[in-house]
Structure formats: structure tokens, C-alpha cells
Amino acid sequence: MKFYFSLLILFTMSIFAYSQTTNTGAPGGVISAIPTPIPATATPTVNMAAAPKIFSASPNFDFHDVDEGPDIHHEFKIRNKGKSALKITNVGTSCGCTAAVLKKQGSKDEAATLPVEIPAGGRGTILATYHTANRPGHATKVITISCNDPVNPNFQLKLDMTVVRDVDVQPDRVYLYNVKFKEAHDTSIKILGKPGAPLTILSAESANKVVTVTSLAPVTENAPAPAPVPGQPVPKEQKRYGATLMVSLPATQPIGTVADEIVVKTSSPKKPEIRIQVMGKVVGRVQYQPEFFSFSPHQDSPVTIQLTVDPPKGFQIRDVRSVKHLARPSVKKTRGPNGDQFSVIASVVKNLPKDSDGKDQIIVETNDVEQRSVTIEVQAQK
């Protein structure tokens, strides 16, 4: 018995000695695992004193009023005010109406091939171009220079301009969509010259006789004062001269597309003739969507053409067929609270003839006395 008691004391003392040598810093002498320290990852730092620095003394430029038509150009001067090379990787613009390039050193108008490095203290030129044609009114465009400047990696330049037309047409197109059959439709067009420039509208008439110019009345307006230019006298208020046209689509215009053109003769030497497009559609009792659809190769799912009838009461589809038998149409009728509702379900043949262009038409015959049929265009892709 004494032997076992001595053995127990010896074993206890061994454990105590082991805990003292392995966990001398552990609170309360509790045995615990000591984690292996993980070295911290060094964060790269940028030496700002030695970094490149892009700079422009005049990053914003305003053309003020410019004539519509020719391209306008401006050169922005940039400089590297840093202590190391400035690397330019891209010069971009906010839209396709503006172009900008970094000019090649020593060249008049040749663009440099990017990327380009400008040494410390070096200079560069950004040539900006704005296309004024068909863009009347005020615009602001942004040029972005991508570079290795840690403070301004996307350095921006700004252009402002107001493009003035010799003859301004408001609106410059006439849209006559969803005009109901047997209802006349009138719309007005205002034509004005440049501020301070005399303009007379000599004549205006439709080319296809679909619409009619019913009146032509001279008009004079006060032009908005242009923005003041620093160092120049304050501009005076000016007049704008022109005319207002009244254009009429008659109630007798048949159901279908509307296409015409108004030819205007003016006293402007730069714009002696103006052509204003007129487009639209006269709709009847029956409307349908889509009016055209295309089948992709190996398309198995059919297409649904929804018919909207106003009013729906008493309307019926008498027949539906395809002209070239490439499309396979059928009619679906459902009961509605105000009358029957119709749709056309269409698919195409599996294998098109070798000599076929894939074009077909679906003809829907109705009992409507004013719209006896509607035509749906179909294109099957091989």
C-alpha cells in the first residue's frame, strides 16, 4: 500500500514540474497552446514626394456660341509637375460626338501611340474635337486622362459650347403615331434664324401631299442673352426671326403608315432649303403587337400576336393564313367581359426550302368594314 502511495506522489510531482516549465506565463498555471506568431504583411507605400503629378493650368474651356456644321478644336496643355515619369495609358471622352488624343511630341496634329511617358517637368498637349453637325444647343463634354498619378489617376478636362443653327427647326421631325382613323390631326412647327440675323420663310409645302401646310405666319422672338465673356462687353439682347407652320393630317388618311416630307424655302444663304421628315401611323379599330417577328434557327416555341380591338363587341376573325406557307398560324379566342378576345399563334416549318429567303406574311381577315384584314410580317432564319 505504501508503494502505491509513493508512486502516486511521484507521478503528481512530475506533472507539476512539467506545467511549470511549459506554462510559466499562463494565468493560474492552466496549460494552454501558445499560437505561432504570423509575420505582418508589409503594405506598399507610395513616395508622394517622388510621384508623378499631372497638372493643367486651364482644365476647362468654353467655346461659347459656335456655328453648327464644322468641327471645332481646342488644345489643352498638360504638365508633369512630379519628380518621376508620368505614364498616360488612355485618353477617353464622354460620348462619340467628342474626340481627344494626346499629340505626338514635335508633331502638328499626329496622335501619339499610347502608353506615353512624360518625364518630370515635361509637357504634353491634348487635342480635343467636337462634332457640331446636327447637335444644336448647349453641351458639356468631359475628357478623361488615365495615368499613374496616385492622386489623380483619372484626370478630367471639360469642354463647353453652345451650337447655334443658321436655321433652327422646332421640332426638326414630325411624328404622327397612333392617330385614330377618321380623326384629323394638327401640329405646329416653329422655324427661327440665328439671333440678330434676318430670316424670311419664303414657302412651305409637303412633298408627297399626305399632310398639308395650312398656314405660315411670321414670328419674332427675343433671343436668350448669350453668356458673358470675361474681358468683353456685356452682350445685348437680340431678336430671332422666322415663322410658324401649321401642318394638318386629314381625317381621310387611310389606316397604315404615314410618310411625307415638308420642303421649306428660306432666305438664308447657308440654308436656302430645309426638309422636315413626317412619319407616323394611322390606326383603326384593330391593333396588334408585334407587327413583325423573326424565328431564329431551330426555334420550337411559337409566337403569340395579341390583337386589341376597340370596341371589341361584335368583332370576329373570319380567316387566318400565310402567303408563302412558311408560317403556320392559328387563332385563339377567349371570352372576355366586354366581348371575345383574339390572338394569333404562329410557328414556322421545320425545314425551309433551299431557294427561300425566309420571308412570309400572315394575313388576318376580319369582319370589320374599315379594316377587313391586317398583315403581319414574318422572317424565318435558316
Secondary structure, DSSP 4 states (H G I P E B T S, - for coil): -HHHHHHHHHHHHHHHHHHHHH-TTSGGG-----PPPPPPPPPP---GGGS--EE-S--EEEEEEEESSS-EEEEEEEEE-SSS-EEEEEEEESSTTEEEEEBPTT-SSPBPPSSEEE-TT-EEEEEEEE--TT--EEEEEEEEEEES-SS-TEEEEEEEEEEE-SEEEESSEEEEEEEETT--EEEEEEEEE-TT----EEEEEESSSSSEEEEEEEEEEEPPPPPPPTTSPPPPP-EEEEEEEEEEE-TTPPSEEEEEEEEEEES-SS-SEEEEEEEEEEE-SEEEE-SEEEEPTT--S-EEEEEEESS-TT--EEEEEESSS-EEEEEEEEEETTEEEEEEEEEE-SS--TT--SEEEEEEEES-SS--EEEEEEEE--
